[in-house]
Amino acid sequence: MTAVLQLESAAESGGGRAEAVGDFAEFVRVSMPGLLRYGHALTGNPHDAADLVQSVLEKVGSRWAAVQSKGDDPLAYVRRAMANTHISIWRRRRRENLVADIPDSGAVAPELSRLENEPLWQALRSLPPRQRAVVVLRYYENLSEAEIADALGISCGTVKSQSSKAMASLRTRLGKD
Amino acid sequence: MGDLDDDLRRLFSDDRLDVHSVAVSTEAVLRGANRRRRRRNAVAGTFALVTLVGAGIGVSRLGASSPDGTAGALLTTSTSAPTTSASPPPVSTSSRTEAVTTGQPPNSTGGNTGKPDAGGTSRSSPKSSSSPPTPESQPGRYGTLALGMSEADALATGSLVEPASPADPDNRCKAYATKSVPDTDAVIVSPVKGLVRITVPNYAKTPKNVGVGSRVADVKAAYQNAVQSGSSVLAPMSATPPWTYVFETDGTVVTAVFMRLNANDCTSV
């Protein structure tokens, strides 16, 4: 807070920005654990989750005033950006990802490796990212189909079809069909 | 069916989903955000400098088909200035030649001889005073992108960042980020009308010198025909095809500027 005040007095015209920076730092601090968790659910591994959270927050932070002026809930905005960024990163790296399906167990902490052993978690990892994002938004975020469509910028019909494909392949993988 | 739903909910509320082993520090995020902002501002600085130096060239060339990319239009303008040195008005060329007369024959074809000060400096200043910009009829283009341009043409400029994302619920219009504006909806393309929205980078100023950070009053003073629409200020341009500057504001200050095709048919624009 003092830092914010100092910054404010130092920069007359930049006062608003200093306030915004302090505000953004607070936002990052408060939302970080939840965003990492959500990133973990989206990407399927903690390292990619950290990368995803960092890069999206950097982008959002560099235009914090503009993001706030849009009037949306910034947290919802960041979560949408994470889902979309994850999907587009995957498109770029499609080839590597198809091969890199097996986690490098050496770097994973013990409690995470147990999660890695969950059949459902493994089945989720095999889903293409958009299907996975739809599942995460539905079961992790508890969003409705319309909200998912809005968040991912796709139609309700696409949400439905992606969701049913995802559920079908999860069932197949788990031997539940 | 119900089982899988429950299993998924259970999995997603599992404690093991918490990320402890890899932390992202707030400081690292703030540093990264600053770095990104500085990088943008650096481009903005170059922009301002080159604008001062080459206002005339900048303005008049935006109208013509300037070869610069959207990625920091003016950055590229600065590099392209020497190449265009053959065409600008003879006035300046002669003044330059006078300055160099002592040792060099005039056939050294202006500016390419490696003299760092040979850029657009002397050339542009006379021009900026002689041809004031007439933005009310300026064409709707920013860098290599133009409103109404087809998606294929826009992609061919290399200014769009792929992949596109759907811009409306019907999946009809597409949205792209550009090399100068990272927002995923910086440019919106209609399958029928072509480019219907081009977002101007927040460091850029319109030819009437307003942009992100300008006061609403200044925008209205600069564009006499501007009208208020909600929190946005719209300044229509009578070019072909007609388009409008949309200044999004927070009530007092401009927060974003984009160019919108009047005949746009995308719901999200």
Interface residues (C-beta under 8 A of the other chain):
Chain A: V21 F24 A25 V28 R29 M32 P33 L36 R37 G39 H40 A41 P46 H47 A49 A50 V53 Q54 S55 L57 E58 K59 V60 G61 S62 R63 W64 A65 A66 S69 N84 S88 R91 V108 A109 E111 L112 R114 L115 E118 L120 W121 L124 V135 V136 Y139 Y140 A149 D150 G153 I154 S155 C156 T158 M167 L170 R171 L174 K176
Chain B: D3 L4 D5 D7 L8 R9 L11 F12 D14 D15 R16 L17 D18 V19 H20 S21 V22 A23 V24 T26 A28 V29 L30 G32 A33 N34 R35 R36 R37 R40 P163 S165 P166 A167 P169 D170 N171 A175 P182 T184 N202 V212 E248 D250 T255 A256
